[in-house]
Amino acid sequence: MIAKTPEPPYYAVIFTSLRTETDKDYNDTAERMVELAKDQPGFLGVESARSEVGITVSYWESLDAIRNWKGHAKHRIAQERGKTEWYSAYKTRICKVERDYGKDENL
Amino acid sequence: MIAKTPEPPYYAVIFTSLRTETDKDYNDTAERMVELAKDQPGFLGVESARSEVGITVSYWESLDAIRNWKGHAKHRIAQERGKTEWYSAYKTRICKVERDYGKDENL
């Protein structure tokens, strides 16, 4: 779903990836990492889609919150397996969201 | 594919959307808008995926480049049809990319 984020500024991590053909533990780990991210201080929301590439955008209150999540022990293990097993290529971009606008289906 | 972007800082527009059931002209327009975006000054790249939500991230040299693209006549017509016909909800987030890193399949 579309993440319900507060008024900017806040931060976004755009993770774009190409998968290998190795599926072992991938879906389970991806799901567990989303659940774990939601428990972290400063987490604001996450959006994810996959076609030719996968794009996952997570939203955070601060750069510190992003740094802490990157260093989380279980996340580090998943990152290492991602790098060696699940992703043939990826790019992580750390961004400051300066402005946002949109249309809400509930309005 | 994963966009090949220069060293930060640069800018990103994260467009997250939920589709209506109206397909009329949608795919054609989406493709034409990507082609048109590529011709704009300051365009750096684009990544797109759709599952439950669609996520399109376009990358730009400056906020001015983003503003110009938002105001482009053909793009404005497409934005208006998006709002009224193709998207039940969407959120556009304007971001400054401060840092990036990754793994390149060609390395």
Backbone of each chain as ProteinMPNN parsed JSONL, in Angstrom:
{"seq_chain_A": "MIAKTPEPPYYAVIFTSLRTETDKDYNDTAERMVELAKDQPGFLGVESARSEVGITVSYWESLDAIRNWKGHAKHRIAQERGKTEWYSAYKTRICKVERDYGKDENL", "coords_chain_A": {"N_chain_A": [[0.829, -1.193, 0.0], [0.215, 2.39, -0.171], [2.446, 4.279, 1.659], [1.652, 5.89, 4.717], [2.842, 8.777, 5.482], [4.373, 11.344, 7.572], [4.249, 15.003, 7.562], [6.763, 16.392, 5.418], [10.098, 17.569, 6.434], [11.356, 14.206, 5.974], [12.961, 10.982, 5.785], [14.019, 8.827, 3.082], [14.755, 5.544, 1.95], [15.694, 4.269, -0.975], [15.643, 1.243, -2.471], [16.754, -0.514, -5.087], [16.657, -3.386, -7.099], [18.021, -6.248, -8.832], [17.146, -9.585, -9.2], [18.803, -12.72, -8.564], [18.649, -16.167, -9.7], [18.301, -17.606, -7.482], [16.242, -18.731, -5.019], [16.228, -19.602, -2.441], [15.242, -19.264, 0.847], [14.614, -16.631, 0.342], [12.021, -15.254, 0.095], [10.897, -15.645, 2.672], [12.848, -14.394, 4.262], [12.767, -11.773, 3.274], [10.161, -11.021, 4.019], [10.388, -11.259, 6.826], [12.282, -9.293, 7.323], [10.899, -6.947, 6.645], [8.946, -6.974, 8.654], [10.586, -6.759, 10.892], [11.818, -4.297, 10.414], [9.631, -2.607, 10.765], [9.447, -2.562, 13.509], [11.488, -0.965, 14.341], [12.978, 1.953, 15.883], [11.897, 5.104, 14.715], [10.961, 4.273, 12.261], [8.808, 4.824, 9.498], [7.275, 3.868, 7.361], [6.69, 1.639, 4.512], [7.05, 0.756, 1.077], [6.606, -1.419, -1.698], [7.422, -3.068, -4.745], [7.606, -5.321, -7.531], [8.788, -5.832, -10.793], [10.427, -6.083, -13.702], [12.618, -5.02, -12.371], [13.066, -4.864, -8.799], [11.641, -2.629, -6.482], [11.988, -1.198, -3.413], [10.892, 1.041, -1.096], [11.688, 2.506, 1.888], [10.649, 4.474, 4.66], [11.778, 6.942, 6.944], [12.343, 8.608, 10.107], [14.775, 9.922, 10.531], [18.302, 10.267, 9.651], [19.841, 8.925, 11.478], [18.104, 6.906, 12.365], [17.998, 5.364, 10.045], [20.653, 4.568, 9.865], [20.899, 3.03, 12.192], [19.139, 0.915, 11.601], [20.383, -0.167, 9.35], [22.605, -1.217, 10.625], [21.597, -3.189, 12.263], [21.779, -6.377, 13.761], [20.459, -8.767, 12.73], [19.541, -7.796, 10.332], [21.924, -7.192, 9.069], [22.972, -9.722, 8.533], [21.064, -10.589, 6.681], [21.497, -8.668, 4.68], [24.055, -9.377, 3.83], [23.607, -11.942, 2.772], [21.899, -11.187, 0.749], [23.581, -9.765, -0.943], [25.386, -11.744, -1.771], [23.839, -13.955, -2.561], [21.099, -13.429, -3.431], [20.754, -11.114, -5.0], [21.708, -9.947, -8.149], [22.449, -7.468, -8.839], [22.276, -4.296, -7.229], [21.064, -1.151, -5.967], [21.312, 1.238, -3.469], [19.778, 4.071, -2.258], [20.026, 6.916, -0.312], [17.887, 9.304, 0.872], [16.6, 12.622, 1.362], [13.358, 13.539, 1.961], [11.796, 16.219, 0.672], [9.44, 17.435, -0.048], [5.998, 16.651, -0.501], [3.019, 15.426, -2.135], [-0.348, 14.516, -3.079], [-3.027, 12.216, -3.889], [-5.64, 10.942, -2.091], [-7.314, 7.936, -1.688], [-9.273, 7.785, 0.196], [-10.353, 10.232, 0.497]], "CA_chain_A": [[0.0, 0.0, 0.0], [0.944, 3.652, -0.141], [2.803, 4.564, 3.059], [1.127, 7.13, 5.289], [4.003, 9.434, 6.088], [4.061, 12.67, 8.127], [4.716, 16.157, 6.782], [8.219, 16.47, 5.251], [11.066, 16.593, 5.931], [11.668, 12.898, 6.555], [13.975, 10.363, 4.934], [13.626, 7.64, 2.307], [15.788, 4.662, 1.406], [15.222, 3.612, -2.206], [16.457, 0.05, -2.729], [16.384, -1.063, -6.394], [17.45, -4.612, -7.198], [17.792, -7.32, -9.803], [17.282, -10.861, -8.512], [19.405, -13.909, -9.166], [17.632, -17.225, -9.769], [18.323, -18.298, -6.179], [15.091, -18.369, -4.198], [16.354, -20.204, -1.1], [15.038, -18.374, 2.011], [14.461, -15.216, -0.032], [10.722, -14.666, 0.46], [10.806, -15.643, 4.138], [13.73, -13.377, 4.834], [12.244, -10.461, 2.883], [9.013, -10.751, 4.898], [10.851, -11.052, 8.199], [12.982, -8.005, 7.395], [9.882, -5.891, 6.681], [8.353, -6.981, 10.003], [11.602, -6.264, 11.824], [11.976, -2.855, 10.146], [8.484, -1.911, 11.365], [9.669, -2.455, 14.961], [12.65, -0.118, 14.647], [12.701, 3.367, 16.184], [12.001, 6.031, 13.595], [10.361, 3.727, 11.034], [7.569, 5.522, 9.144], [6.451, 3.132, 6.396], [7.438, 0.958, 3.451], [6.317, 0.451, -0.161], [7.418, -2.386, -2.418], [6.855, -3.625, -5.974], [8.628, -5.963, -8.361], [8.513, -6.254, -12.169], [11.782, -6.452, -14.118], [13.409, -4.7, -11.169], [12.324, -4.68, -7.549], [11.872, -1.34, -5.827], [11.445, -1.088, -2.065], [11.203, 2.333, -0.491], [11.314, 2.608, 3.3], [10.644, 5.868, 5.11], [12.371, 7.03, 8.283], [12.343, 9.937, 10.723], [16.098, 10.563, 10.584], [19.438, 9.494, 9.141], [20.237, 8.029, 12.574], [17.22, 5.729, 12.336], [18.439, 4.565, 8.891], [21.951, 3.997, 10.24], [20.648, 1.962, 13.167], [18.528, -0.22, 10.921], [21.426, -0.788, 8.525], [23.54, -1.938, 11.486], [20.896, -4.213, 13.058], [22.481, -7.66, 13.567], [19.737, -9.682, 11.825], [19.495, -7.151, 9.023], [23.268, -7.324, 8.481], [23.076, -11.082, 7.981], [20.232, -10.6, 5.472], [22.185, -7.855, 3.664], [25.186, -10.149, 3.317], [23.059, -12.989, 1.896], [21.374, -10.498, -0.426], [24.724, -9.406, -1.782], [26.072, -12.92, -2.309], [22.944, -14.995, -3.083], [19.782, -13.112, -3.991], [20.733, -9.974, -5.929], [22.829, -9.846, -9.094], [22.838, -6.055, -8.779], [21.337, -3.455, -6.492], [21.507, 0.203, -5.64], [20.623, 1.811, -2.315], [19.899, 5.531, -2.285], [19.56, 7.546, 0.925], [17.308, 10.571, 0.397], [15.782, 13.472, 2.222], [12.109, 13.921, 1.293], [11.661, 17.649, 0.934], [8.089, 17.886, -0.348], [5.166, 15.598, -1.066], [1.617, 15.766, -2.385], [-0.973, 13.345, -3.674], [-4.477, 12.025, -3.89], [-5.928, 9.86, -1.161], [-8.574, 7.298, -2.09], [-10.269, 7.932, 1.258], [-10.878, 11.603, 0.55]], "C_chain_A": [[0.873, 1.258, 0.0], [1.195, 4.024, 1.323], [2.187, 5.887, 3.507], [2.245, 7.783, 6.09], [3.608, 10.819, 6.598], [4.464, 13.785, 7.162], [6.237, 16.093, 6.609], [8.792, 17.599, 6.125], [11.067, 15.281, 6.713], [12.604, 12.229, 5.551], [13.439, 9.113, 4.231], [14.87, 6.857, 1.922], [15.171, 3.949, 0.212], [16.167, 2.452, -2.493], [15.949, -0.583, -4.03], [17.26, -2.279, -6.661], [17.052, -5.476, -8.39], [18.057, -8.627, -9.079], [18.122, -11.854, -9.303], [18.291, -14.954, -9.325], [17.534, -18.006, -8.454], [17.177, -17.82, -5.302], [15.243, -18.773, -2.736], [16.279, -19.149, 0.011], [14.708, -16.935, 1.635], [13.137, -14.615, 0.45], [10.537, -14.566, 1.969], [11.615, -14.512, 4.739], [13.212, -11.98, 4.511], [11.067, -10.075, 3.787], [9.451, -10.46, 6.328], [11.532, -9.696, 8.343], [11.99, -6.84, 7.417], [9.262, -5.814, 8.078], [9.315, -6.388, 11.023], [11.804, -4.755, 11.648], [10.868, -2.067, 10.834], [8.649, -1.7, 12.869], [10.779, -1.478, 15.322], [12.223, 1.313, 14.975], [12.846, 4.218, 14.922], [11.449, 5.514, 12.283], [9.028, 4.419, 10.75], [6.681, 4.744, 8.176], [7.316, 2.49, 5.329], [6.508, 0.682, 2.273], [7.2, -0.453, -1.005], [6.686, -2.886, -3.658], [7.982, -4.3, -6.745], [8.075, -6.271, -9.741], [9.857, -6.756, -12.692], [12.772, -6.186, -12.994], [12.478, -4.707, -9.967], [12.653, -3.312, -6.993], [11.211, -1.408, -4.452], [11.874, 0.258, -1.512], [10.756, 2.279, 0.966], [11.503, 4.052, 3.744], [10.997, 5.933, 6.591], [12.362, 8.472, 8.786], [13.671, 10.668, 10.562], [17.156, 9.673, 9.952], [19.943, 8.521, 10.203], [19.401, 6.754, 12.572], [17.63, 4.798, 11.196], [19.741, 3.842, 9.226], [21.763, 2.834, 11.219], [20.066, 0.718, 12.504], [19.547, -0.926, 10.036], [22.368, -1.652, 9.372], [22.902, -3.03, 12.328], [21.452, -5.602, 12.718], [21.76, -8.572, 12.561], [19.646, -9.115, 10.407], [20.85, -7.275, 8.321], [23.464, -8.698, 7.842], [22.277, -11.169, 6.673], [20.907, -9.81, 4.352], [23.314, -8.647, 3.008], [24.694, -11.264, 2.382], [22.482, -12.37, 0.621], [22.478, -10.257, -1.445], [25.314, -10.632, -2.482], [25.126, -13.905, -2.989], [21.775, -14.476, -3.917], [19.765, -12.008, -5.05], [21.948, -10.005, -6.846], [23.325, -8.408, -9.144], [21.827, -5.326, -7.904], [21.932, -2.08, -6.286], [20.661, 0.685, -4.465], [20.859, 3.313, -2.336], [19.258, 6.116, -1.026], [19.136, 8.978, 0.581], [16.621, 11.328, 1.521], [14.53, 13.87, 1.441], [11.811, 15.365, 1.666], [10.226, 18.135, 0.785], [7.284, 16.681, -0.806], [3.742, 16.104, -1.268], [0.983, 14.544, -3.038], [-2.464, 13.376, -3.627], [-4.736, 10.795, -3.036], [-7.278, 9.261, -1.54], [-9.667, 7.468, -1.038], [-10.849, 9.342, 1.351], [-12.048, 11.743, -0.411]], "O_chain_A": [[2.093, 1.192, 0.15], [0.263, 4.076, 2.125], [2.2, 6.874, 2.771], [2.546, 7.389, 7.217], [2.634, 11.405, 6.124], [4.964, 13.517, 6.069], [6.94, 15.768, 7.567], [8.049, 18.498, 6.52], [10.82, 15.244, 7.918], [12.998, 12.853, 4.565], [12.532, 8.441, 4.722], [15.91, 7.436, 1.608], [14.256, 3.138, 0.356], [17.357, 2.659, -2.732], [14.844, -1.125, -4.07], [18.475, -2.218, -6.473], [15.922, -5.437, -8.876], [19.082, -8.768, -8.413], [18.151, -11.834, -10.533], [17.12, -14.648, -9.104], [16.762, -18.958, -8.348], [17.135, -16.661, -4.89], [14.469, -18.333, -1.886], [17.13, -18.265, 0.105], [14.538, -16.096, 2.519], [13.129, -13.59, 1.131], [10.082, -13.545, 2.484], [11.142, -13.773, 5.602], [13.217, -11.101, 5.372], [10.988, -8.943, 4.262], [8.952, -9.532, 6.964], [11.378, -9.026, 9.364], [12.207, -5.856, 8.124], [9.076, -4.726, 8.621], [8.92, -5.62, 11.9], [11.946, -4.027, 12.63], [11.11, -1.006, 11.41], [8.067, -0.777, 13.439], [10.986, -1.194, 16.502], [11.245, 1.824, 14.428], [13.802, 4.064, 14.161], [11.462, 6.235, 11.285], [8.21, 4.583, 11.655], [5.465, 4.936, 8.166], [8.516, 2.752, 5.242], [5.322, 0.409, 2.458], [8.418, -0.278, -1.029], [5.474, -3.102, -3.626], [9.147, -3.917, -6.638], [7.021, -6.895, -9.864], [10.38, -7.749, -12.186], [13.643, -7.005, -12.701], [11.261, -4.574, -10.103], [13.805, -2.88, -7.026], [10.009, -1.649, -4.348], [13.062, 0.576, -1.464], [9.584, 2.034, 1.25], [12.394, 4.755, 3.269], [10.572, 5.093, 7.384], [12.371, 9.423, 8.004], [13.696, 11.895, 10.468], [16.938, 8.48, 9.744], [20.413, 7.43, 9.881], [19.927, 5.656, 12.754], [17.612, 3.578, 11.359], [19.912, 2.664, 8.914], [22.396, 1.787, 11.082], [20.465, -0.403, 12.819], [19.571, -2.156, 9.98], [22.866, -2.679, 8.912], [23.61, -3.735, 13.047], [21.582, -5.959, 11.547], [22.391, -9.091, 11.64], [19.671, -9.852, 9.421], [20.903, -7.445, 7.103], [24.041, -8.822, 6.762], [22.742, -11.741, 5.687], [20.889, -10.237, 3.198], [23.503, -8.594, 1.793], [25.289, -11.502, 1.331], [22.566, -12.961, -0.456], [22.321, -10.513, -2.638], [25.696, -10.561, -3.65], [25.543, -14.624, -3.898], [21.487, -15.015, -4.985], [18.871, -11.967, -5.896], [23.084, -10.081, -6.377], [24.489, -8.16, -9.456], [20.656, -5.704, -7.849], [23.139, -1.875, -6.414], [19.437, 0.552, -4.474], [21.998, 3.773, -2.42], [18.098, 5.842, -0.719], [19.931, 9.763, 0.065], [16.132, 10.746, 2.489], [14.633, 14.474, 0.373], [11.6, 15.687, 2.835], [9.831, 19.122, 1.406], [7.833, 15.779, -1.438], [3.321, 17.082, -0.65], [1.686, 13.643, -3.496], [-3.087, 14.405, -3.365], [-4.128, 9.744, -3.234], [-8.264, 9.981, -1.695], [-10.85, 7.314, -1.34], [-11.722, 9.613, 2.175], [-12.633, 12.821, -0.518]]}, "seq_chain_B": "MIAKTPEPPYYAVIFTSLRTETDKDYNDTAERMVELAKDQPGFLGVESARSEVGITVSYWESLDAIRNWKGHAKHRIAQERGKTEWYSAYKTRICKVERDYGKDENL", "coords_chain_B": {"N_chain_B": [[15.275, -1.328, -15.663], [18.119, -0.887, -13.422], [18.755, 2.42, -12.665], [21.47, 4.279, -13.998], [23.069, 6.479, -12.263], [24.687, 9.651, -11.493], [27.362, 10.636, -9.202], [26.058, 11.461, -5.976], [25.213, 14.811, -4.758], [21.909, 14.421, -6.131], [18.556, 14.487, -7.494], [15.427, 12.877, -6.659], [12.242, 11.713, -7.736], [9.736, 10.137, -6.229], [7.088, 8.242, -7.158], [4.252, 6.848, -6.109], [1.569, 4.653, -6.61], [-1.909, 3.659, -6.769], [-3.874, 1.808, -8.945], [-6.883, 2.488, -10.818], [-9.631, 0.65, -12.308], [-9.66, 1.403, -14.868], [-8.342, 1.163, -17.992], [-8.041, 2.566, -20.305], [-6.054, 4.079, -22.687], [-3.972, 4.057, -20.884], [-1.495, 2.464, -20.749], [-0.176, 3.206, -23.133], [0.072, 5.989, -22.743], [1.644, 6.059, -20.42], [4.014, 4.911, -21.363], [4.683, 6.794, -23.363], [5.115, 9.034, -21.768], [7.378, 8.316, -20.309], [9.254, 8.201, -22.365], [9.191, 10.859, -23.188], [10.029, 12.139, -20.852], [12.675, 11.329, -20.767], [13.786, 12.952, -22.685], [13.965, 15.402, -21.493], [15.677, 18.316, -20.178], [18.167, 17.724, -17.743], [17.277, 15.243, -16.935], [18.015, 12.115, -15.444], [17.526, 9.382, -15.13], [15.306, 6.479, -14.808], [13.247, 4.276, -12.901], [10.989, 1.549, -12.576], [8.262, -0.309, -11.247], [5.565, -2.619, -10.713], [3.342, -4.014, -8.405], [1.137, -4.791, -6.003], [1.011, -2.084, -5.464], [2.117, 0.563, -7.65], [5.382, 1.691, -8.296], [7.25, 4.328, -9.364], [10.337, 5.705, -9.897], [11.929, 8.605, -10.704], [14.947, 10.219, -11.713], [16.819, 13.206, -11.308], [18.762, 16.12, -12.193], [18.368, 18.509, -10.791], [16.151, 20.55, -8.736], [14.888, 22.406, -10.286], [14.819, 21.155, -12.799], [12.984, 19.146, -12.244], [10.728, 20.671, -11.687], [10.305, 21.875, -14.176], [9.68, 19.635, -15.736], [7.354, 18.76, -14.468], [5.7, 20.832, -15.228], [5.493, 20.59, -17.962], [3.648, 20.739, -20.951], [2.38, 18.448, -22.259], [2.792, 16.564, -20.314], [1.328, 17.623, -18.236], [-1.282, 17.268, -19.101], [-1.391, 14.474, -19.077], [-0.985, 14.08, -16.321], [-3.357, 15.129, -15.302], [-5.274, 13.38, -16.372], [-4.399, 11.084, -15.118], [-5.019, 11.635, -12.464], [-7.807, 11.802, -12.537], [-8.709, 9.545, -13.955], [-6.965, 7.183, -13.978], [-5.676, 6.615, -11.549], [-6.539, 5.612, -8.327], [-5.468, 6.419, -5.999], [-2.55, 8.272, -5.141], [0.864, 9.148, -4.401], [3.283, 11.633, -4.495], [6.649, 12.143, -4.038], [9.198, 14.408, -3.471], [12.619, 14.341, -3.486], [15.94, 14.721, -2.146], [18.775, 13.08, -3.111], [21.177, 11.932, -1.056], [23.22, 10.151, -0.623], [24.613, 7.2, -2.019], [24.999, 3.675, -2.727], [26.089, 0.413, -3.852], [25.79, -2.692, -5.699], [27.143, -3.782, -8.657], [26.169, -5.612, -11.426], [27.921, -5.819, -13.485], [30.432, -5.638, -12.507]], "CA_chain_B": [[16.601, -1.623, -15.142], [18.592, 0.01, -12.371], [19.25, 3.643, -13.314], [22.875, 4.64, -13.788], [23.038, 7.881, -11.842], [26.017, 10.166, -11.145], [27.622, 10.813, -7.766], [25.172, 12.414, -5.299], [23.762, 14.897, -4.681], [20.982, 14.631, -7.25], [17.194, 14.482, -6.964], [14.553, 11.755, -7.031], [10.795, 11.844, -7.566], [9.131, 8.823, -5.973], [5.656, 8.302, -7.46], [3.631, 5.582, -5.699], [0.183, 4.786, -7.052], [-2.871, 2.558, -6.872], [-4.609, 1.975, -10.193], [-8.307, 2.181, -10.955], [-9.786, -0.432, -13.289], [-9.709, 2.037, -16.181], [-7.091, 0.987, -18.722], [-8.071, 3.334, -21.547], [-4.893, 4.926, -22.992], [-3.006, 4.115, -19.782], [-0.155, 1.956, -21.072], [0.394, 4.079, -24.166], [0.456, 7.276, -22.169], [2.761, 5.819, -19.495], [5.226, 4.737, -22.185], [5.032, 8.07, -24.002], [5.627, 9.961, -20.761], [8.763, 7.928, -20.002], [10.086, 8.639, -23.495], [9.252, 12.324, -23.148], [10.86, 12.508, -19.691], [14.08, 11.097, -21.134], [14.234, 14.069, -23.53], [13.958, 16.674, -20.771], [16.951, 18.727, -19.585], [18.373, 17.352, -16.351], [16.825, 13.874, -16.656], [19.142, 11.212, -15.187], [17.173, 7.962, -15.222], [13.988, 6.124, -14.257], [13.039, 2.873, -12.52], [9.557, 1.38, -12.412], [7.787, -1.664, -10.953], [4.193, -2.618, -10.196], [2.722, -5.22, -7.823], [-0.103, -4.213, -5.476], [1.18, -0.666, -5.804], [3.132, 0.888, -8.633], [6.391, 2.656, -7.839], [8.145, 4.835, -10.401], [11.273, 6.687, -9.376], [12.73, 9.267, -11.731], [16.1, 10.908, -11.137], [16.996, 14.511, -11.953], [19.926, 16.912, -11.762], [18.032, 19.668, -9.957], [14.727, 20.799, -8.479], [14.396, 23.13, -11.469], [14.514, 20.167, -13.841], [11.738, 18.483, -11.818], [9.66, 21.67, -11.853], [10.042, 22.021, -15.61], [9.004, 18.421, -16.215], [5.991, 18.79, -13.912], [4.931, 21.844, -15.942], [5.479, 20.31, -19.4], [2.242, 20.736, -21.383], [1.854, 17.093, -22.465], [2.826, 15.88, -19.03], [0.212, 18.149, -17.434], [-2.505, 16.59, -19.564], [-1.318, 13.105, -18.55], [-1.194, 14.151, -14.863], [-4.777, 15.368, -15.044], [-6.001, 12.123, -16.631], [-4.005, 10.168, -14.041], [-5.75, 11.997, -11.247], [-9.253, 11.598, -12.674], [-9.083, 8.265, -14.58], [-6.134, 5.977, -13.853], [-5.179, 6.337, -10.195], [-7.481, 5.827, -7.221], [-4.688, 7.151, -5.003], [-1.126, 8.326, -5.435], [1.668, 10.075, -3.605], [4.519, 12.048, -5.159], [7.607, 12.643, -3.041], [10.373, 15.046, -4.062], [13.698, 13.998, -2.559], [17.346, 14.942, -2.475], [19.57, 11.876, -2.853], [22.372, 12.423, -0.364], [24.261, 9.138, -0.605], [24.176, 5.929, -2.593], [26.004, 2.613, -2.832], [25.416, -0.758, -4.405], [26.541, -3.77, -6.322], [26.858, -3.717, -10.086], [26.355, -6.948, -12.012], [29.005, -5.802, -14.475], [31.744, -5.584, -11.841]], "C_chain_B": [[16.988, -0.638, -14.028], [19.227, 1.235, -13.042], [20.712, 3.882, -12.975], [22.935, 6.134, -13.5], [24.437, 8.327, -11.443], [26.211, 10.171, -9.623], [26.588, 11.757, -7.159], [25.937, 13.708, -4.973], [23.08, 15.017, -6.047], [19.579, 14.467, -6.671], [16.391, 13.29, -7.47], [13.101, 12.164, -6.837], [10.237, 10.434, -7.412], [7.622, 8.971, -6.184], [5.061, 6.928, -7.156], [2.143, 5.673, -5.982], [-0.609, 3.489, -6.926], [-3.71, 2.825, -8.109], [-6.104, 1.776, -10.009], [-8.423, 0.989, -11.916], [-9.825, 0.114, -14.726], [-8.36, 1.932, -16.889], [-6.955, 1.912, -19.919], [-6.882, 4.3, -21.663], [-3.789, 4.874, -21.931], [-1.599, 3.676, -20.194], [0.565, 2.822, -22.102], [0.905, 5.379, -23.568], [1.66, 7.111, -21.243], [4.071, 5.68, -20.276], [5.67, 6.046, -22.821], [5.623, 9.043, -23.001], [7.07, 9.615, -20.363], [9.683, 8.4, -21.129], [10.272, 10.155, -23.491], [10.143, 12.798, -21.993], [12.344, 12.392, -20.036], [14.662, 12.235, -21.968], [14.371, 15.378, -22.763], [15.355, 17.012, -20.236], [17.027, 18.281, -18.123], [17.874, 15.973, -15.973], [18.025, 12.948, -16.493], [18.802, 9.732, -15.341], [15.813, 7.704, -14.611], [13.948, 4.629, -13.959], [11.564, 2.693, -12.213], [9.214, -0.079, -12.138], [6.351, -1.561, -10.465], [3.82, -3.984, -9.652], [1.369, -4.752, -7.315], [-0.116, -2.712, -5.736], [2.165, -0.554, -6.952], [4.1, 1.882, -8.019], [7.221, 3.047, -9.049], [9.028, 5.885, -9.764], [12.019, 7.289, -10.55], [13.8, 10.111, -11.045], [16.445, 12.122, -11.977], [18.192, 15.245, -11.375], [19.58, 17.966, -10.723], [16.531, 19.757, -9.713], [14.101, 21.557, -9.648], [13.999, 22.17, -12.586], [13.199, 19.456, -13.517], [10.549, 19.408, -12.046], [9.289, 21.831, -13.33], [9.282, 20.822, -16.167], [7.561, 18.38, -15.706], [5.097, 19.749, -14.713], [4.823, 21.624, -17.443], [4.029, 20.087, -19.866], [1.67, 19.32, -21.544], [1.815, 16.296, -21.163], [1.671, 16.348, -18.134], [-1.111, 17.495, -17.82], [-2.539, 15.163, -19.007], [-1.562, 13.094, -17.034], [-2.678, 14.296, -14.533], [-5.598, 14.092, -15.293], [-5.647, 11.082, -15.566], [-4.86, 10.372, -12.805], [-7.234, 11.615, -11.363], [-9.62, 10.195, -13.172], [-8.301, 7.048, -14.092], [-5.714, 5.614, -12.436], [-6.269, 6.606, -9.158], [-6.781, 6.577, -6.095], [-3.247, 7.213, -5.487], [-0.445, 9.291, -4.477], [2.937, 10.356, -4.39], [5.428, 12.638, -4.094], [8.854, 13.158, -3.746], [11.517, 14.946, -3.063], [15.054, 14.452, -3.081], [18.111, 13.667, -2.127], [20.907, 12.323, -2.289], [23.536, 11.447, -0.452], [23.738, 7.915, -1.339], [25.334, 4.955, -2.632], [25.294, 1.388, -3.39], [26.371, -1.779, -4.943], [26.139, -3.773, -7.784], [27.147, -5.092, -10.686], [27.513, -7.002, -13.002], [30.389, -5.732, -13.837], [32.218, -6.99, -11.497]], "O_chain_B": [[16.263, 0.316, -13.743], [20.121, 1.103, -13.878], [21.141, 3.714, -11.833], [22.858, 6.952, -14.418], [25.282, 7.5, -11.097], [25.329, 9.76, -8.868], [26.266, 12.773, -7.775], [27.167, 13.703, -4.918], [23.605, 15.629, -6.977], [19.436, 14.32, -5.458], [16.639, 12.766, -8.556], [12.77, 12.876, -5.89], [10.263, 9.639, -8.352], [6.96, 9.73, -5.477], [5.334, 5.958, -7.863], [1.511, 6.669, -5.631], [-0.059, 2.389, -6.97], [-4.203, 3.936, -8.304], [-6.541, 0.999, -9.16], [-7.412, 0.394, -12.29], [-10.004, -0.646, -15.679], [-7.369, 2.523, -16.46], [-5.87, 2.032, -20.489], [-6.725, 5.213, -20.852], [-2.779, 5.566, -22.059], [-0.632, 4.416, -20.013], [1.749, 3.129, -21.963], [2.022, 5.813, -23.849], [2.587, 7.921, -21.273], [5.096, 6.251, -19.903], [6.855, 6.38, -22.829], [6.533, 9.8, -23.337], [7.881, 10.507, -20.112], [10.762, 8.935, -20.873], [11.361, 10.664, -23.755], [10.916, 13.744, -22.144], [13.156, 13.235, -19.655], [15.872, 12.461, -21.965], [14.845, 16.368, -23.32], [16.124, 16.118, -19.884], [16.071, 18.442, -17.364], [18.02, 15.557, -14.824], [18.95, 12.983, -17.304], [19.675, 8.92, -15.645], [15.229, 8.581, -13.975], [14.541, 3.824, -14.677], [10.942, 3.591, -11.646], [9.807, -0.981, -12.73], [5.957, -0.553, -9.879], [3.959, -4.995, -10.341], [0.524, -4.35, -8.115], [-1.12, -2.148, -6.169], [2.953, -1.468, -7.197], [3.694, 2.802, -7.31], [7.83, 2.19, -9.69], [8.538, 6.84, -9.162], [12.669, 6.572, -11.311], [13.595, 10.642, -9.953], [16.375, 12.08, -13.205], [18.584, 15.027, -10.229], [20.404, 18.287, -9.867], [15.74, 19.113, -10.404], [12.925, 21.37, -9.96], [12.97, 22.351, -13.236], [12.394, 19.195, -14.411], [9.5, 18.985, -12.532], [8.112, 21.911, -13.682], [8.36, 20.974, -16.968], [6.652, 18.004, -16.447], [3.898, 19.515, -14.86], [4.138, 22.381, -18.13], [3.281, 19.335, -19.242], [0.594, 19.026, -21.022], [0.929, 15.469, -20.944], [1.111, 15.562, -17.371], [-1.949, 17.208, -16.965], [-3.574, 14.699, -18.528], [-2.255, 12.217, -16.519], [-3.185, 13.666, -13.604], [-6.502, 13.768, -14.523], [-6.498, 10.291, -15.16], [-5.351, 9.425, -12.191], [-7.838, 11.157, -10.392], [-10.701, 9.695, -12.864], [-8.888, 6.001, -13.821], [-5.427, 4.452, -12.146], [-6.846, 7.692, -9.118], [-7.425, 7.289, -5.324], [-2.78, 6.302, -6.17], [-1.084, 10.126, -3.837], [3.588, 9.438, -4.89], [5.025, 13.523, -3.339], [9.486, 12.439, -4.519], [11.402, 15.41, -1.928], [15.279, 14.551, -4.287], [18.095, 13.226, -0.978], [21.677, 13.01, -2.961], [24.697, 11.848, -0.369], [22.544, 7.624, -1.285], [26.499, 5.349, -2.577], [24.065, 1.321, -3.403], [27.576, -1.747, -4.691], [24.954, -3.767, -8.116], [28.22, -5.661, -10.486], [28.025, -8.075, -13.321], [31.401, -5.763, -14.537], [33.299, -7.157, -10.933]]}, "name": "protein", "num_of_chains": 2, "seq": "MIAKTPEPPYYAVIFTSLRTETDKDYNDTAERMVELAKDQPGFLGVESARSEVGITVSYWESLDAIRNWKGHAKHRIAQERGKTEWYSAYKTRICKVERDYGKDENLMIAKTPEPPYYAVIFTSLRTETDKDYNDTAERMVELAKDQPGFLGVESARSEVGITVSYWESLDAIRNWKGHAKHRIAQERGKTEWYSAYKTRICKVERDYGKDENL"}
